[in-house]
Amino acid sequence: MNKPEITSQLANIVGEEYVSDDLADLIPYERDDQFPFVPPHRPDYVVRPRTIEEIQKILRLANDHKIPVVPFASGINRKGLCIASKGGILLDMRRMTRIEIDEEMMIATIEPGVNFAQLVVALNDYPHLRCLTPDAPATASVLANYMLRGIYATSTRYGIDHLLTMKIILPNGEILDTGSAATPNTIGPYCNIVNGPDLTKLFQANVGTMGVAVEGRIRLYPMPEKIRFLLISFPSFESMLEPAKQYTIQNLVAGVWIWTFTEDALKTIMQLKSATPEWFALGLFLEGTSTEVHDQEDQVLAIAAEAKGEVLKIPPDFENEFVLDHRYMRGDVRGWRKGNLYGCSCYGTFKNLVAYYKAGKKLCEKYGFEGYHFEALPVSPFHGQLTYIDPCILWDGGDPAQVTKIRAFHQELRAALLDIGIYGFFRPFPGVVNSQELGMYGEIWRKIKQLIDPNNIMNPGKPPLD
């Protein structure tokens, strides 16, 4: 079947206005902010389905003719996860915006096109409930972010696992309901407890490589009476680690961000000035009843004082911005003010934070990057000292010399993190995660992919297959 015939078939499924093979429509999908690591490549078709049935028909057509398919939720993409490296169909699901709130069950059922701004607005009718919003733009897809285990300002207390079940369209067009939805005469598809393995986990952190997630059921949480943001500076990186650890173990905070900024990074990201070449601080989110927050604050400040921490008096507007981000949605993307923000995010152990931090700093000095920003966030459950780690670099993607340097920096930092020892990288990004390094785990991962998607049409070029 030639290209015009495929375009015609797709138009028969979704309507002519929702499919295009025009160059002007394809170019916007060909790259994201990580183009130095994942080369631009445009799809052959952009299709914008509205229903599950339409996606089933599209996948059957693609599977029959071995056409690659790349699922795309809201367009807030990073590091090549939605780059059509083999061409084919870009499945843009931004029209799929259904939201159902089950107040009694504290569950929201959402489609992939629902972003955090839309979900928060829907939850305004239920002021005692909230979703947990990520350290990402408000226009990010809720389902995609939860599938990929985003990072949230509440992760120290509530963790990162907010997705219960999913509805997946497999490459052959069949529907798979994960979790309790698979049980006959189920009392509601709201639980990941089912008769056998939890298959929801199988499709998490698989970036559209095994099927298309068309629906998810997510946890909702009680809205706290009060939220307080504190910013505490410390004389050194090491001096703030014990307070951060105690805040986590004693459950005194919803979130504790461990931050370091060079002077350039502090000015760009936080819009603050420092009298020192590097600035060290903990960003703390306290929440609960007014009495609980008051008690938490007293304990937090006492622990900080022992480590010579200084509570900063910050402008009300600055604190309100952080509280709004924490409570509702990310309204500001501070890290991109300079142009590009590089991060080699991973999960590791709290006890290795100094080593992770120094590895990034050493390489910044080697390659001449001035905008170094290191952040870490202890994650619940803290067994094994689970911590999110992100050495970040502010750089200019419009400078060919910096593009060359950031590529070399990336390879050295990735190797350095593996040498120190990590649990795993944040997401299965191309050029970061290599299933060949994972031994039997990687082999089984690849075999499962081949079993579910024998024609390799689902987002080819991404892990687990190269």
N, C-alpha and C positions, 0 to 999 in steps of 0.2 A: 504494500500500500504506500503510495507516494505522499508527500507532505500536504498537498492540497486536499487529498482524500481524507487524511487524518484530521486536518482542520475542520473539514465538513462533518466528519463523524462526531467530533467534539462539540461542534455547534449544535448538532442534533440533540445532544445530551443536555447542554446547559443554556442554549440559546446563543445566537450569533454575537450579541453584544457582550457576552461574557467569555469569549475565547478570541485570542489574537496570535498571529504569527508575524505581526508587523514589527520591523526593527525598532521603531520608536517605543513600542510597548515592551520589548524584550530587554533593551539596554539597562533600564533601572534595576533589573534583577541580577545583573551579571557580577556584582562585587559587593563586598561589605567593607568595614573599616580595617579588616585584617588582610587586605590584598597583598602585602608583601609575603605572607606565608601561604595563602591559598589563592592561586592565580585567578583572575576574573575569567568567567565563562558564562555565556548567556544561554538560556534555554531555547528550545525550538518553538515552544508554544507556552502561552500563559492562559490558564483556565481558572475561572472563578466560580466554583460550584456553590450552591446554596443548601443542598440537602444531602443526607446520607445516601439516598438512592442514586443521586447523580455521581457521587464519589465511587460507589460500587460499580457503576457502568464505566466510568473512566478507567478504573483499575483493571476491569476485565478487558477493555480495549487495549490498554497498555501491555497487559500480560500476554495477550494473544499475539501481539506484534513486537514484543520485547522492546518496548519504548521506556526509557528511564522516567521515573516520577520522583519529584522532590516536593514533599509537603512543606508548606509555608504558612505560618499562623498569623502574625501581625506585622512582620517587617522590621522588628527591632532585633536585627540579627548581628551576630559577631562570630568571627573566626571561621568563616566558611561553612557553617553548618547547613546553610540553605543555598549554597552555590551549586548550580547545575553542572558539575564538572564533566558529565557525560552528555550534556544537552537534554533533550526530551521535554517532558511536561513539567512546568512549574505550577503546582497546585495551590493557588492563592485562596485561602479559606477565610479571608476577612469579612465575607458576607455572612458567615455562620456565627451569629451573635446571640443565640438563645440563652437565657438565664432563668433557672427555676430555683427558688429559695424554699427550703423545707425548714421552717422555724422550729418545729418540734424536734426534728432529727438533728438540727444544727448542721445542715448539709446544703451546699449549692451544687446544682448540676449545670454545667456550662459547656458551650461549644468552643472550638479552638479560636474563633475570631473575637472572643470576649477579652477585652483588656482590663487592666486593674482599675482604670478610671470608670469604666462602665459597671464593673461589679461593685465598686464602692458606692456609686450612685444608686444602684439597685438596693444595696443594703441600708441606705438612708431610711428606708421604710421600716427597718428593724434596728432601731438605735441601740439595742442591747447586744447586737451581734456585729462581728467584724471578720474580714478575711485578713490574713497576715500578708502584708505587702513587702515586696523585695527591694533590695538595693539596685533598682533598675527603673527606667522611665515608666511613667504611669500608663503609657501606651503599649507596654509589653503584654503579650498574651498570657493570661493566667494559666491556662492549661499547659502551654509550652514551658513556662517558667517552673511550674510545679513538677512537670515530667522530668525536667532537667535538673531538679533539686537546686533551685536558686538559693541565694543567701539573703537572710532577712535580719532586720535589726532586733528581732525577737528570738533569733536562733539559739542564743545561750540558754534560754528557758524552754522554748517550745520545739527546738530542733528544726529540721528542714523537710520532714515527711508529712505533707499536708494533703496528699492525693490518696484517695481511698480506692476507687475503681475506675476503669475506663471501658469505653466501647471502641474497638479497633476494627478497621476494615483491612483485612488481609490482602496480599497482592492478587489473589485469585477472585477478590470481590466478596468473599464470605465475611460474616460478622462474628467477631469474638467479643463476648462480654466477660470481663474479668471480675474476680471477687464473687460476692454473694449473688450477683445478678445471674450467675450460671446455675444456681440451685433451683430445682423445680418448685413452683409455687412459693417463690421467695417472698419474705415479708418486706422486701425493699432492697434494691441494689445499692446499699449504703455502706457495706462492710467488706473489708479485704479478707475476712475469715471465710474460708470456703472449704470444700471437702478435701482438696489436695493442695498442691503448691500455689503460692500467691503469684499468679501470672502477671499481675499489674507490675510487679518489679521487673519482669522480663522486658517490658516495653519502656521502662524508665531509663533515661540516659542512653536510649537507642534513638538517634536523631532521625526518625523517619526511615530507618533502614530495614524495618520488618513489617511495616504497615502504616496506616494513617489513623491517628487518634482523632475521632470525630466527636467524642463526648467524654467528660470527666466528672466525677463526683468528688468534691473537695470538702475538707473540714472547715467549719466556721467556729469562732471562738467568742467568749464573752468580751464585750467592750469594757475596758477598765474605767473606773471612775476618774482616775487621775493618771497622767503621764508626766514625768519630769525628765529633762535632759540635763546632764552635767558634763562639763569638760574640765578635766584635771590634768595639768601638766606635771612632768617629772624631770628630774635632772639628767636621766640617762635611759636608754632602752631597757637595760637590765632592771632598773629600779621600779619599773611599773609592772613587772611580770608577776611578782608575788601578790600584789593587790588584785590584779585581774584574775588570778587563780582563785583567790579567796572569795571574790565576788561570785564566781561561777560555782564553786563547791558549796557555798553557803546559800545559794539561790537568792542573792540579794538584788539581782538585776535581771531584767528581761534580755538585755543585750549589753555586751562590753566590747567595744572596738578598741583594739590596740593599734595605735597609729604612730608613724614617724613621717616627718616631712622635711625634705631639704627646704631651704629658704624659697627657692623658685616654686616648688610644689605647693608649699603652704599658701603662698600668695595666689597661685592659680586656682587651686582646688577649694580652699577654705576662705579665701579672700581675707586672710589675716597676715600680720607682720610678726617677725621674730627678731630678737636681738642676737640670736645665735645661728650658726650655720645649719644646724639641724634642730628640729623641735619634736618632742616626745609627749604624747598625750593619750589619755583614755577617754573615749566618748561613751557615756553611760546612759542607758534608758531604764528608768525606774517606773514601775506601774503597779496599780492595785487601788485599794481604797485610799482616801486621803491620809488616814492613820497609818496604813501600811507603808505608803510612800514616805511619809515623815520618818517612820522608824528605820526604813531601809537607808534613807539619806544619812541619818545619824551614824549608822554602822559603816556605811561606805566612806564617809569623811574621816572617821576615826582610823580606819585601815589605811587610807591614803596618807594621813598625817604621819604615820609611822614610817612611811617610805619617802617622806619629804615631798609629797605631792601637794600641789597648789591649785585650789579650786579657782577657776577663772571666772570673773564676772563678764558675762557675755551679753550683748544687746538683746532685748526681748525679741526683736524681729528674727535674730539669728537662732535663738532657742525655739521660737515658734516654727521656723522652717523645718528644723529637725523633728519636732513633735508632730507636725503635719505629715512629714514623710513617713514617720514611724506609724502613725495612727491611720492614715488614709492611703497615700500613694506618693511615689517619688515624683515631685514636681520639677526638680532641677537636676540637670546632669552636669555636675560641677567638673568632673574629670576631663571633659572634652573641650574645655574652654581654650586650651592651647592648640587643639587640632586633633591629635591622636593620643589614645591612652592604651598602652600595652600592659598586659598582665599575664603572668604564667600561674594561674590559680591552681591550687591543689589542696588536699587534705593531708595533715600531718599531725605530729604530736606536739603538745604544748612545750614539753621539755626541750625540743629542738628549735624553738623560736629564734634564739640568738643565732644559731647556725644558718637558718633560712634567711634571716635579715642580713647577716654579713655577706652571704653569697651574692645577693642582689646588689648590695652596696659596693662590693669589690668590683663587680662587673661594670657597674655604672661608672666608676672611676676609670676603669680600663678603656671604656669606649667613649668617655666624655659626655655622658648624659647627666645634665644638672637636675632634672626634675624627677628625683627618686621619691617614691611614696610607698612605704611598706605598711600593710595592714593585716591584722589577724583577728579572728573571732572564735572564741571557744563555742563549741556546738553541743547541744544536748542530744542524746545522753553523752556525758563527758567521760564515760568509761574508756580507758585507753588514751585519755587526754585528747579526744578528737577536737581538732582545731582547723578552721578554714584559714588558708595562708594565701596571700596575694602580693608578691613583689611587683610594683607598678612603675611604669616609666612614662613620663610625658614627652612626646616627641613630635616631629613635624613630618607627616607623610608626603608633603610636597617637596621635600629636600631629598634628591636622589642619594646623596652621601649618607643621610640618616637612615634611609631605607636599607642600604647595604649594611650599615652598622647594626640595625635592629635585628636583621636576619641572623647575623653572627652572634649577637647578644643572646638571642632566643635559644639557639642551639647550645650555647655554653651554660645558660641558666637551667635549661631543662636537664642537662647532664648533671649539673651541680646538685639540683634538688633530688635527683635519683640517687646520687652518691651519699647524700646526707641520710636519705630514707624518708619516704612518704607513704601514706596509705593509698593514694591514687590521685590522678589529676581531676580537676573540678568537673569537666565534661569531656566526652570523647571527641575532642577537636581534631580535625585533620592536621597532621604535622606535630601533634603532641602525643596522642594516644596511639600506640602501636600494638595491636593484639598479638603480634609475633613475639613480643617480649613477655607475654603473660603465661607462657607455658601451657599446661593442660587447660587452664581456665580460658585462655585465648582460643585454643583449638575447639573447645566445646562451644564457645560463643560463635565462632565462625560456622561450625556445623549446624547450630540452631538457625542462624541466618540462612544458610543454604537449604535447610529443610523447609522453612517458612516461605522463602523467596528463591526458588530454584533458578529462576531466570535472571536474578539479580537486577530487578528493575527499580527497587526501592532505594533511592538516594545513593546510587553507586559511587564509589570513590571515597566513602566515609567509613570509619571503623564500624565493624570489625574487619572489613575487607578493604584492601588498598585499591 
